[in-house]
Every structure is written in structure tokens, then in C-alpha cells.
């Protein structure tokens, strides 16, 4: 399993915010933080409500409602091999 670098370039490729498990409520609660993150250096962040494969599981997502990890460019580029990074740090 590969490691995903915490870079703004990778954040632009991230599709976590399109995931069915990332509910509308999670999106609304985390919109200010995610917008700020996109305009700053994500390599200095400890946690982020996006790019779960590079950071850690979500503090908002509590229920698996479908996984799109395998369709993400980051998943393919980094040979991740697992999914549901949003509910389990390191995927499951």
C-alpha cells in the first residue's frame, strides 16, 4: 500500500467531498475549514475533512453509505488497495 503525500496538488485530485458517505451535513459543517485548507499549505495540516487517504479518518462521517475511493486518481497513483479511508484511518 502506498502513501499519499499531503500536497495541494493532491488535494485538487481528491474526490472525498463527492463520496456518498460524506453527507450534506458533513459538507456544511466542514465547508469553512475545507475552503481555508484549499487556500493554504496542506502539508502543515494535522487533520483535514478531505483526502482521508493522506490524513486520517473523518471526525464527521459515522456511517458507510458507499465508497468511491477506487475511482480516485490518488487511489490509483498510490496503489492504495483499500477503501473507506473516511471511516478507518489507513482504510479497510
N, C-alpha and C positions, 0 to 999 in steps of 0.2 A: 504494500500500500504506500502511495506517495504522500508527500507533504505539500500542502498548498501554501504558497508564500502570501503573507499579509501585505498586499500591494494595492494601490488604487487601480492599476491596470486589471488585476484580477477581480476587484470589486465591480468593475464595469461589465465583466463577463458573467457575474453571478446572477442566477435566476431564482434565488431563495424567496424573493418577495413575490414571485409568481406561483409559488407552491400552494397546493390546496390545503396543506396543514397550517400555512401562515394565514390565519383568519383575518377578516376585516378589522376586528377589534385589535389584534396584534399590530396590524399596519397603522392604525390610528394612534395607538399608544406609543409607538416607536418612530413615528414619522419625523419628529423634530431631531431626535438623535441620529437617525439614519441620514437625514439631509446634511447635518453638520459633518458627519463622518465622510460623506462623499466630497466635501469641500476641504477636507484636512488630510493629513498623512495617516492612513490607517495602520501603518506598520507600528505606530506607537500606541495603538489601542489594545486594551486587555480583553475587552469583550465587545461584541457588535451583534445587533439583531439582523444579521445577514452573513453570508459567506461562512456558514456554520462549519464547513469542512476545514476552514483555516483557523477559526476561533474555537468556540465551544458551543454546546447545545444552547438552545433558546431558553430564556427565562420566561417567555410568554407562551410558547406552544406547549400544550399539555396533552393533545390528542392527535394520533396519526390519522390523517384524512386523505392520504395519498402521498406518494413520493415521486419527485421528478429529478432527483439527483443524477440518475443515469443519463439524462438528456442534456446535462450541463457540460459546457465546454471545459470547465475546470475539472470535472469528474474524469473526462476522457484524457485531458492533457496530463493529469497527475496520477493516472491509474489507481483510482480510489477503491473500486471494488466493493464498496458497501453503500448503503443509503441511510436515510433518516438521520443525518447528521444534526438535524434540528432537535431531536428528542434524545439523542445519545451522543455525548462527546466522543469523537472518533468513529461515529456511525455504528450501525448494527446490521 
